[in-house]
Amino acid sequence: MNSQEIKKNEYLADSIQVLEGLEAVRKRPAMYIGDVSVKGLHHLVYEVIDNSIDEAMVGYCSNIDMIINEDGSVTVADDGRGIPVDYHEKEKKSALEVVMTVLHAGGKFDKESYKVSGGLHGVGVSCVNALSSRLTVEVHREGKTYFQEYSIGKPLSDVRETGITDKTGTIVTFYPDKTIFSTTEFHYDILSSRLRELAFLNKGIRLSITDKRDVEENGNGDDEGKGEVRYRSESFFSHEGLKEFVEFLDVTRDSIIDNVIYIETEKNEVPVEIALQYNTSFSENVHSYVNNINTIEGGTHLSGFRRGLTRTLKTYAEKSGMLSKLKFDISGDDFREGLTAIISIKVQEPQFEGQTKTKLGNSEVMGAVDQAVSSVLTNYLEENPKDARSIVQKVVLAATARHAARKARELVQRKNVLSGSGLPGKLADCSERDPAASEVFLVEGDSAGGTAKQGRDRMFQAILPLRGKILNVEKAMPHKIFDNEEIKNIFTALGVSIGTDEDSKELNLEKLRYYKVVIMTDADVDGSHISTLIMTFFFRHMLQLIKNGHLYIATPPLYLLKKGKQERYCWSEEERHAAVLELGHGTESGIHTQRYKGLGEMNAEQLWETTMNPETRKLRQVTIENGTEADRIFAMLMGDEVPPRREFIEQHAKYARIDV
């Protein structure tokens, strides 16, 4: 190896480039991590993990371990090269301290150190440090170990050498600042989903998660000891990357082709990796990533994929003569019905629209992805005529169903929402006409709907009773969805429409009549099922409404405890136990406990006080932390395959909680 090659592979202090200071992070944390609630809290973990992933992407890291510690802190450890600790000439301090305390400082700005990277362009780990009451970092590098500790972003001491080692890597432990975040409780499922996703996106890298807050004692029952302590833990590793990702997402769907179509190439110096598969479902499930970041609003890479897919499939279908008997045009949506696909690209200098990096703007990427899809898919269709025929038949079926659905949709959208006429007869509307100040409750059953109508504030609260269980849209053809009376009522009451012409499935929210859409069902098994059916409908057909923050779930209490004139409503077992301690001094003697199984068991005043009054209610906003995981879970819970659903329920029953 010559001196130039040695220099290229070095990761030293002079690889760290500094762009600006750290002052504003604590003053405006939401600008850097999105918010200071659950989403922003977990974003801290992602930023630390992204540093380790960056090491893995350039071939220097194979294992990344994440631990939720008993005290609520999080540790992320990798076996990469270790952050440089040598002296940084410009900053006059250790390079480790520069990385940990200076915004926009990191090796990822040096193209020789990192070709591509995720994270927040060097904001990441220094942001985490600034928003942590305490953070420690241990570096294993060049046969030695080094340590430094910080408090709210400031070092408590210099970097010090602490020992010798035969390993390399970095170990970061941080404690989120409780004065910054509204919650500091990490959710295992949110973090494990992200690690699984990263394992699929970076084949050959092992990632693990361990939750030391959740302990199982595997004892033998004798007096000699309690036995081995077990923590909730998972490890993720993928040999085939995106191919396995698509198979994982489609485990509850029936594939119509024999193979996952896989594309791995480089066009115009843009590495492109795509996996896609067609199934018998009626939804499009395409997820896009740039440098491991889930671009939930798409961008130029998604546009390039759609363009290449549509053009290539249409050309093949026309040449094959399979479209000759079709009496209407095929649209781009028809080529994507029943499609599950993952698009992952790597870009040296990604240009994202907005702070949250949800839409890619690099113009050169569109052509690169288009070319990659076109060349590989053309060959695949020629070499696999059976799969090609199945895909085209699916496209023709989708076009036929769309044509039928358009007629059903027009019946819904023909009602004059503009003038306020044509609203569902069951809708008890509010007098407020400003959507931002209005809310509508989708209530299970006419009986509970009647109680809600009596208990509501008529000024700003509307009630739409739904009869029984709405249609399971996961298994229904599009035209059947628009034929369903309850779904037609939801569309009409909300004032939303789908698309501006027959070729579009885009949701139009311009005429949305309520900015809060609240699902209110019984707190029992049937109520949970109905709530899941409604959420499945919104996820599949009104996703933008969820993304814009308009969907909520009401939380009626589970118990009413009475002792004399004292009353306590309780929303969980923990609250009930606390109420027993308060009212009965630890015993249930003299306490009358009423278990609410349905909304109808409460009178109008109780329903208002506990579930509808903005001053006292507990509304839970529906958000999507991980689009691919949400897609998988809805398909599993509401699809045809029973075994995966049973396995999911058995696996998660212990960890079930009232949460969204």
N, C-alpha and C positions, 0 to 999 in steps of 0.2 A: 504494500500500500504506500503510495507516494505522499508527500507532505500536503499536497492539495486535497487528497482524499481524506487524510487524517483531519485536516481543518474542517472539512465538510461534515464529518460525523461528530465533531466535538460539540458538547453542550456545556458551555462555561459562562462565567460572569459576563463577558463581552457579548454573549448572545442575547442578553436581557436588554431590551430597549424600553425606555421610559417615555410616556407621552404626556401625562398630566398627574395632578395630585389627587388626594382622597377626600377632600373636605366635605363634599356635598352628600356623601352616601347616607350618613346617619340623619341628615336633615330631610332628605327626600328619598327614602329607601325604595318606594314604589317605582320610581323612575328606573331603578336598576334591576329589581327582581319582580316587578309586576304588581305585587300588593304585600301587605303585612299580615295576611291571614294564612290559611292552610296552603294555598298555592305558592305564595312567596316563601313560606317556611321550607317547603320541600325543594324549592328552587335552589336553596343554599346547598343542599346535598348534591344536586345535579351539577352545580358549578365545580365542586371539589372532584366529583367523579369524572367530569369532562377533562380535567387536567390529566387524570390517569389514562383516560381513553385516548387523549392526544398522544401520549407516550406509546400506547398500543398501536395506534394508526401508523406510526413510523417504525414499528417493529422492535420496540425496546421494553414492552410490558406484556406479560401473559396472564397475570392474575390480579384481580381487583376484589377486595373484600370490604364489605360495609357492615358495620355493627351499630345497632341501636343499643346503647348502654343502659344499665339499670337506672342511672341518674338522669336519663333523658337526653344525654349528649349523643353525638354521632361520631363514629370513627371510620375513616376511609383509608385503607392501606393498599399500596400497589408494589409491584416488583420492577418498576421502571428504573431509570438511571439515577433517580434522586435529584431534587432541585439543587442547582449549584449553590455552594456555600462560600466560594472564594470572593475576594474583595472586588467590589464594583467601583471602578475608578470615578465615574461621573457622580454617583450618589454618595460616595465615601462611606460605604457600609457593605455588609455581606449581601451577596446577590439574593440569598434566601430572604433576608429582611426586606429587600426591594420588592420581590415578588409578593410577599405577604402584606405589605403596607402601602404600596403605591398603585393607584388606579392606572389601568392600561399599561401595566408592566408585565412582560412575559416573553418567553422564548418563541411563542407562536408568531411574533412579528418578524422574527428572523427566518426567512424562507429556507435557509440551510438547516435550521433546527426542526421546523415543522412545515411540511408542504401544505397541509390543510389542518384545520382545527375547528372544534365546536366552541362551546363556552360563549362568553360575552366579550370576545376580542381582548382578553387580558383583564377584564373587569373582575371576573369570577372570584378567585380565591381571596383577593384583597377585599372584595365586597363582603364575602362571608366573614372575614376577620373583623371588618368594621361593624358588622351587625351581630357579633358574638360577644357575650359578656366575658368569655374566656375562650382562648384557642391555643392549642399546643401543636407543634410540628416537630416530627423526628425524621431526620434524613439519614439513610444508609448509602454511603457513597465512598468509593475508592478505599475500601477497607476500614472506614471509620464511621462512627455514629455522631450525629450532631442534633442539638435540641434548642428550641426557642419557645418562649411562652408570651402570649399577648393578652391584653384586656381592651375591649372595644377598639381594636385595631392598632393599639400602641404596644410596642415591645416592653416587657417587664425586665428584660436583661439582654445582653448581647448574645449572639449565637455562640454556643459553647460546645466543644468536643466532649463527648460523654463515654466513648468506649471504642472497641474494635468489633468488626463484623465481617462475615464472608458473604453478606447479602447486599443487594442494592434496592432502593425504593424510597417511598415517602409515606409517612403515616400522619394524617391530620385528624385531630379530635377537636370538635367545637361545641360550644354551649350557646344556643340562640338567646339573644338578649330579650328577657321578658318585658323590658320597658319599651321595646320596639314592636314585638309581635303580639297579636291578639290571642294567639295560641302557640304553645311550644311543644305540643304533643305530635310526634311523628306517626304517620299511618303506615303500617307494614305493607298493606296491599298496594298503596300508591307507589311506594319505593320498589317493591318487588316487581311490579309491572314494568317500571322503567328499566330495571336491570335486565329483565327478560328481553325487552325490546332492544337494548344495547347489545346483548349477546347475539341476537339474530342479525343485527346490523353490522357486527364486527366478528365474523366467523373466526373461530380459533382462539378467542379470548374467553377465559373463565371468569364469571362474576358471581359473587355469593352475597347473601344477606342473612344476618343473624339478629334476632330480637331477644336481648337478654332481659327484657321486662317480662317476657312470657315464659315462665319456667314450668317444666313438667318433671316431676320426680319419679324416676323409674326404679323404685325400691323393690326389695324382695319381701317386704312385710315382716321381717324378723326384727330382733332388738339390736342387731349389729350395725345398723345404719340405714340411711334412707336410699342408698344406692346412687346410681349415676344421675347427674342433673342434665336434663335436656332442654335446649332452647328451640323456639320456633326458628327454622332455618331452611333456606333453599339455595341451590347452586344452579347456575345457568351456563350452558355451553352449546354452541352450534357448530357442526361440521360444515353444513351446506348453506348457512346464512339465510338469505331471503327465500330460497326454496322452502326451507323448513318453516320460515315465518308464515308464508302463505298457507302451507299445510296446517299449521297451528290455528290460524284464523278460520280455516274452512273445515275444521274437524267435525262440525255438526251439519255441514252442508254436503249435498251429493254432487260430486264433480261430473261434468259431462265429457271431459277429455281425459286421456290416459296419463298425461304428464303435466307437471308444472312447466310452463314455458319460461326459460331462464335466459337472461341477457346479461353478459358481463363484457364490457368493451370500453374503449376510450375514443371519443370523437372530439376533435378540436381541442385536445389537451384537457378534456373534461371526462374523468372516469365515471362511467354510467353502469349501474347495476339495477336490474329490474327482474321481478318474478311475477308471473300472472297465471291465473287459472279461472276457467269458467265453470259455474255451478248452476243448479236448477232454481236458485232463488231469483227474486225479482228486483233486487237492490244492487246498486253499484257501491263497491267498497274499495276505494283506491286511496292509499295513504302515501304521502310523499315526505322525503327527508333530504336535508342538505347538511352534510358534515355531522350526521347523527341527530340533527335538530328536526323535530316533527313540524313541518310547515303546514299547519292545519288549514291555512287559507290558500294553499297551493302556490301558484306562481308560474314562472316561465318553464320550469321543468315539467310541471303537470300539464301545461298547455302543449308542450312539445310531445309529451306522451300521447295525449288524446288525439292530436293531429296525426301523428304517425300511425297510431292504431286504426283510426277511422279510415284514413286514406288506403292503407294496406289491405284491410279487411274488405273494404268496398270494392277495390280493384279486383281482388281474388273472387269475391262473390259475383261480380258482373261477368268476369271471364268464365266462371263455372256455369253460368246460365241459371243459377238458383233464384235469381231475382226477377226472372222474366214474367212470372205470373202475378207478381205483386202489383196491385192497382194504385198504390200510393207510395210516396217517397220515403226512404229510410233516413232517420236523423242520427246525429252523433250519439244521442242518448241510447239508441237501440243497440249500438255496438258495445255498450258498457253495462247493459243489464245482465245481472248474474256474474259480473266480473269482480274478482278479488285480485288486487295488484299492490305491490310495494315498489316504489321508485326511490332509489337512493343514489345521490350523486355527491361528488366531492369537488368543491370549488375553492381555489386558493384565496380569492377575495370576494366572498359572497356579499351581495348588496340586498339587504332585507328592508322591506317596507314596514315602518313602525318599530317601536321599542321592543316589542315582544317577539320579533323574528318569526312571524307567521306567514309571510309571503315573500317569495324570492323574486328579485327584480332583474337579475343578470340577463341581458338580451341574448348573449351568445349561447346560453344554455338551451334555449328552445330548439334551435337547429341541431345541436348535438344530440339531444334526446330523441328528437324526431328521426334523425338519420339512424341512430342505434336501433330504435324500434322497427323502423321500416326494413332495414337490411336483414336483421335476424328473423323477424316475423315472416317476411316473404319466403325465406328459406324453409322455415318451420312448416308453413302451410303446404309448400310443395312436397316436402318430405314426409308429411303426416296427413295424407288425404282424409283419413277417417276422422281425426280431430278437427280438421278444417271444415269438413261437412257438418259436424256437430255444432261448431261455433256459428256457422252461417245459418243453420236451422234455428238456433237460439235467437239470432238477430232477427230473422223473419218473424218468429213468434213474438218477440218484443215489439216489433213494429205493428203487428196486427193488434196486440193487446193495447198499445199506445193509442191506436186509432179508435178502439172501443172506449178506452178510458177518457179520451178527449170529449166524446159525446156526454159521458157521465159527468165529467168535470164542468162542462159548459152549463149543465143544469144547476150546479152549485153556484157557479160564478155569474149566472145570469141575474141572480137576485140583486137588487139595487142597494148595495151596502152604502154607497155614497150618501143617499138621502136618508139612510137609517131604516128604510122600509125593508120588508122581506126577512126580518130577523126571525129566528126560531120561536115558535109559539111558547115553548117552555122557558125561554130566557126571561128572567126577571132583570131587566136592565137597570143601570144606575142613572142618576140625573146628570152627573158630571160628564162633560164632553171632551175634556182634555185627556188623551190616552195616558199621559205621564202621571196623572193623578187618579187613574181608574184601575180597578182590578176585578177579575172575574174568577169565581170559584167553580170548578168542574166537580160536581158533587155526585157521589154514588147513590142512585136511587131517588125516587120521587118523595119518599117519606123524609129522608134526611134533607132533601132539597127544600121541602116545605119548612122544616125547622130552620134551615139556613136563611131562607127568605124572611122569616120572622125576626131572626136574630141579627141580621146584617145592618150596616149603615147604608141606607138607600142612596145617600148622596154619592158615594164613590165605589160601592161594592155591588157587582152583578152576580147572579146565580144562574148556572146552567145545569140542571139535573140530567144525569145520564142514566139510561135504563139498563140495568144489569151490566154484563161484561161486554165491552166494545169488541169489535172484530180484531182478531189477532193478525195484524198486518204483515207479520213476518212470514206467514204462510199463504197470503191471499194475493191473487192477481190484481194488477192496478185498477181495472175497471170495477172489480168487486169492492175495492176500498171506497171508491166514490159513489157506489150504490148504497153503502151503509148509512142508515139514517142518522146514527149518533155522530159519525165522522162528518157527515154533511153539516150537521148542526154546529159542530166545533168550528169548521171552516167559516160558515156563515156568521156565527156569533163573533168570532175574532176579527172578521173583516179582511182576512188574508186570502191571497189567490196564488195559484201555481203558474208561473210563467206569463208571458205576454202573447205567446202563440203556441200552436200545437206541438212544436218541436222542443219546447223548453220545459224542464222540470224544476226550474229555479223558483224558490219561494219569494213572493212579493209581499213585503211587510209595510209598504207605504201607507196602507189603510188600516193598519193594526189598531184596534179600538181600545185595547187594554195593555198597559206595559207590565202588569203583573198577572200572570195566568197561574192559578193555584189549583193543584190537584188535591181534593179533600175526600178521603175514603175512610172506611172503618179501620180500626186498629186491630184487625184479626187477619186470618189467613186469606179469606176471600177478598178483604180490602187490599191486602198487599198484592194479590194477583191482579185485581182491577187496576191498581196504581201502576203496576209493571206493564200491563197492556197499554195503558194511556201513554206511559213514557216511551214505550217501543214505537208507538205511532208518531210521537213528536220527534224521536231520534231519527226515524226513517224518512219522515215526510215534512217535518218542520225544524230541521236541524239548526237553521239560522236563528230561529227564535230562541233556542237554547244558548247558542253561542253569544247572542246579544243580551243574555242575562234576564230573559223574561219569564222563565218557567220556575215554579216553586212547588213545594209540597207542604201542605198543612200538617201539623203534628198535634192531633187531639190527645188528651191525657189518657193514661192507662188506668189510673185509680183515682178515686175520691175517698179520702180518709176523714172520718168525723168522730169527734169526741166532745160531747156536750154541744156548745155553740161554736167550737173550733173546727175549721175545715182546711184540708190541704189537698190540692191537686198534685198528682205525681205522674211524671212522664217516663219513668224508668223504675226498675227494681231498686236501684241505688237510692233514688229519691224517696221511694216508699219506706225503705229501711231507715233513712234519715228522719222521715216524718214520724215513724213509730218511736224513735228515740226521743224526738221532741215532744210528741203528744202523750206518749205512754211511758216515758222514762225507761225505754228499753223493752217493754212488754206490750203485747197487743191487747191486753186486758182493757175492756171498756171502749175499744176503738172499733168503729164500724167501717169495714172496707168494702167499697163498691168497685168492681172491676168492669170498666167500660169495654164492651165488645163492639158496639156500633154507635155511630153518630146519633141515631134515633133514640138512644137511651138518655141523651141529654136534652133538657129543654132549651128553648131559644136563648134565654139569658145565660145559661151555662156554656152553650156553644160559642156565644159571642165572647164571653169572658176568657175562655180557655184557648180558643182556636182561631177566632176571627178579629179580635180587637188588636190593632197594631201596637198598642201600649203593652199588652201582656202575652200575646201569642208567640209561638216558636215556629217561624217559617224557615224552611230549609231551601236555599237556592240550588237548583240543579245545574251543575257545571260538568264539563268534560275534561278530566285531568289527562286522559290518554285515549285518543280516538280509536286506535286499533284494539285496545282492551275493551272499550265500550262496545264496539262492533262484535267482538267475539262473545261477550257475555250475553248481549241481547239475542244473538243467533242461537246460543246454547240454551238460554232460558225459555225462549219462545219458539224454537224450531222443532223439527220432528224427532230428532235423535234423543232417546230417553237416557241411555247409559252415561253420556257426558254430563247431562243435567243432574243425574243422581250422584255422580262422583263429585261434582261441584258442591252440591248441597251438603253431602257428608263431610267434605273437606272443610267447608266454611261454617258449618253449623256452630262450632265452638266459638267462632270469632264474630258471630252475628251481632250487630249493634244497630241502634236507631240512628242512621246517618245516611248521607248521600254523597 
